[in-house]
């Protein structure tokens, strides 16, 4: 009858050879296509897979309806900003018509 330590030794030898095989140096002469071409083909295939996945996603997922409606507070704020901008532009235009110096560097429109 084999001893329990011999089973452990056989298992250790098998696992060591199985895990060390990927770490051994391979010869480079086994490829018909140069390595940069292989990398390029893999990158193109990955891009193709991404395009196909997007096509499947856009076909089966529900469409989102773009921009949501603004709240009343946001609409009022946007109207206020538009009015301030228009008032500032009108003020600059009046200054230019009156012979003023117009806007200089660093001038603030919102007085």
C-alpha positions as CSV (number, residue, x, y, z in Angstrom):
1,X,0.0,0.0,0.0
2,X,1.4,3.4,-0.9
3,X,1.9,5.8,1.9
4,X,-0.2,9.0,2.1
5,X,2.9,11.1,1.6
6,X,3.6,9.5,-1.8
7,X,0.1,10.7,-3.0
8,X,0.9,14.2,-1.9
9,X,4.3,14.0,-3.7
10,X,2.7,12.8,-7.0
11,X,0.0,15.5,-6.7
12,X,2.7,18.2,-6.1
13,X,4.7,17.1,-9.1
14,X,1.7,17.1,-11.4
15,X,0.5,20.5,-10.2
16,X,4.0,22.0,-10.4
17,X,4.4,20.9,-14.0
18,X,0.9,22.1,-15.0
19,X,1.3,25.5,-13.5
20,X,4.9,26.0,-14.7
21,X,4.1,25.2,-18.4
22,X,2.7,28.7,-19.2
23,X,5.7,30.3,-17.7
24,X,8.2,28.6,-20.0
25,X,9.5,30.6,-23.0
26,X,7.8,29.9,-26.3
27,X,9.5,30.0,-29.7
28,X,8.3,32.8,-32.0
29,X,8.6,30.8,-35.2
30,X,5.2,29.1,-34.9
31,X,3.1,32.0,-36.4
32,X,2.3,32.5,-40.1
33,X,1.2,36.1,-39.5
34,X,3.4,38.7,-37.8
35,X,2.4,39.6,-34.3
36,X,1.4,43.2,-35.0
37,X,-1.0,42.0,-37.6
38,X,-2.5,39.5,-35.1
39,X,-2.9,42.4,-32.6
40,X,-4.6,44.6,-35.2
41,X,-7.0,41.8,-36.2
42,X,-7.9,41.3,-32.5
43,X,-8.6,45.0,-32.1
44,X,-10.7,45.1,-35.2
45,X,-12.7,42.0,-34.0
46,X,-13.2,43.7,-30.6
47,X,-14.5,46.8,-32.3
48,X,-16.9,44.7,-34.4
49,X,-18.2,43.0,-31.3
50,X,-18.8,46.3,-29.7
51,X,-20.7,47.6,-32.7
52,X,-22.9,44.4,-32.8
53,X,-23.6,44.7,-29.1
54,X,-24.7,48.3,-29.5
55,X,-26.9,47.3,-32.4
56,X,-28.6,44.6,-30.4
57,X,-29.0,47.0,-27.4
58,X,-30.5,49.7,-29.5
59,X,-32.9,47.2,-31.1
60,X,-34.3,45.7,-27.9
61,X,-34.0,48.5,-25.3
62,X,-36.7,51.1,-25.0
63,X,-36.0,54.5,-26.4
64,X,-35.5,57.4,-24.0
65,X,-37.3,60.6,-24.9
66,X,-34.4,63.1,-24.9
67,X,-34.6,66.1,-22.6
68,X,-37.0,66.2,-19.7
69,X,-39.4,69.1,-19.2
70,X,-38.1,72.0,-17.1
71,X,-39.7,72.8,-13.8
72,X,-41.5,76.1,-13.4
73,X,-38.8,77.4,-11.2
74,X,-36.1,76.6,-13.8
75,X,-38.2,78.2,-16.5
76,X,-38.6,81.4,-14.4
77,X,-34.9,81.5,-13.7
78,X,-34.0,81.1,-17.4
79,X,-36.4,83.9,-18.3
80,X,-34.8,86.1,-15.7
81,X,-31.3,85.3,-17.1
82,X,-32.5,86.1,-20.6
83,X,-33.9,89.5,-19.4
84,X,-30.6,90.3,-17.6
85,X,-28.7,89.5,-20.7
86,X,-31.0,91.6,-22.9
87,X,-30.8,94.5,-20.5
88,X,-27.0,94.3,-20.5
89,X,-26.9,94.3,-24.3
90,X,-29.3,97.2,-24.5
91,X,-27.2,99.2,-22.0
92,X,-24.1,98.6,-24.1
93,X,-25.9,99.5,-27.3
94,X,-27.2,102.8,-25.8
95,X,-23.7,103.7,-24.6
96,X,-22.3,103.1,-28.0
97,X,-25.1,105.2,-29.6
98,X,-24.5,108.0,-27.2
99,X,-20.9,108.3,-28.1
100,X,-19.7,106.4,-25.0
101,X,-16.6,104.4,-24.9
102,X,-18.5,101.1,-25.1
103,X,-17.3,98.0,-23.3
104,X,-13.8,98.0,-22.2
105,X,-11.7,95.2,-20.9
106,X,-12.9,94.0,-17.5
107,X,-16.2,96.0,-17.7
108,X,-19.3,94.3,-16.2
109,X,-22.5,94.3,-18.2
110,X,-24.8,93.7,-15.2
111,X,-24.6,96.9,-13.2
